[in-house]
Amino acid sequence: MAGTLTVVPMLDAAQIGVDRVVTTTEGKLLVSVAALAVAVVTAWLARRGRERLAERVRPAVADVVVPIVVISVFAAAVTVILDAWELSGDALKVIGSPSGPTLGRLMVTGIVLVGGYVVTSAVRRLLDDLIGRSDAVTDHQREVTFRLSQLVVWISALITVLGVWRVNLEGLLIGAGFLGIVVGMAARQTLGALLSGFVLMLSRPFEIGDWIEIGTQGQEGIVTDITMMNTRIQTFDGEYVMVPNDVIGGQSITNRSRKGRLRLEIEVGVDYDADIDRAVELADDAVEEIEESLDVPSPETVVKRFDDSSVVLGVRFWIDNPSARRRWRARTAAISSVKDAFDEAGVTIPFPQRTVGGREQGGRDPTLGGETPVAESPPGGDE
């Protein structure tokens, strides 16, 4: 009992000492600085410990918990500072005054915006955790999914803020609808390119670095950049071409890099008197010897058609990591190898031949026989 009576006066004395310190200006400054220091240190420790927390729980949970802790710590620091400077009552009076609802709406707006930022960060980390290691989903598709999620979050935040400020959403939506019609009529080509770009990003017929051809006689080259409005291509002449996405969406797209290999074909004619089976075997062996040709699938030579002077063979083979340079280098090597093999084996590659004859002036064709009359000089001519 005596111990208890001794402790109570000590606690009262300590409380009185604290009150005396806080009532002075120096004490208030000390409390304010201490509160801010504690808040800053706590926020720094929370951010440093986020990675360790992410190892124990999902990283998306850590991305949500850490900002909440930081905001709570700073809110507590502000409360302590207001209480130290005896401004808590004034703050409550401001909230209860006619301007109080406006202040409250500003606070709610700030909380909603911060919450939107926190949620988008958590969504990005969640997408990385769920589909980041999947080979079925490309990096671009994951980025498009995040952008769509981000758009939904911020639209929801905007609607919430407008509701807090008691904005007539019905009238706003009607006005937005009319504005959308006007803008759509005025910028239908731009919107068409934008929508086509969105479709391209979802369907993803090509990636950056792919070798593509747009249309049957269109642009051909390497894709260097893809945006919502256009696609940039570097042609094999070194030119950079910017193609609108709506143009790409309305034409056929040939992607020669998607599978990582490409089949090439060269045509060669052999004489009608040649052994076709022997010529096919020689062509296959010749193409197999070139460096660019793949072993699997193996080269294949087929008889394609009868021409005027030859039987046309189609020599087909595959190359990997296709590019324009590798294609032309492989075709050149294949043509040279096939010709050398045919020359060595005595297989003739025929070519069209024509005999050109002429007629003497004023006479018959000498090849038809008979005498050739001599044209007489006109009267009064030179001798």
Secondary structure, DSSP 8 states (H G I E B T S, - for coil): -HHHHHHHHHHHHHHHHHHHHHHSHHHHHHHHHHHHHHHHHHHHHHHHTHHHHHHHS-HHHHHHHHHHHHHHHHHHHHHHHHHHTT-HHHHHHHHHSTTHHHHHHHHHHHHHHHHHHHHHHHHHHHHHHHHTT-TTS-HHHHHHHHHHHHHHHHHHHHHHHHHHTT--HHHHHHHHHHHHHHHHHHTHHHHHHHHHHHHHHHH----TT-EEEESTTS-EEEEEEE-SSEEEEEETTS-EEEEEHHHHHTS-EEESSTTSEEEEEEEEEE-TTS-HHHHHHHHHHHHHTSTT--SSS--EEEEEEE-SSSEEEEEEEEEES--HHHHHHHHHHHHHHHHHHHHHHT--------------TTS--GGG-S--------TT---
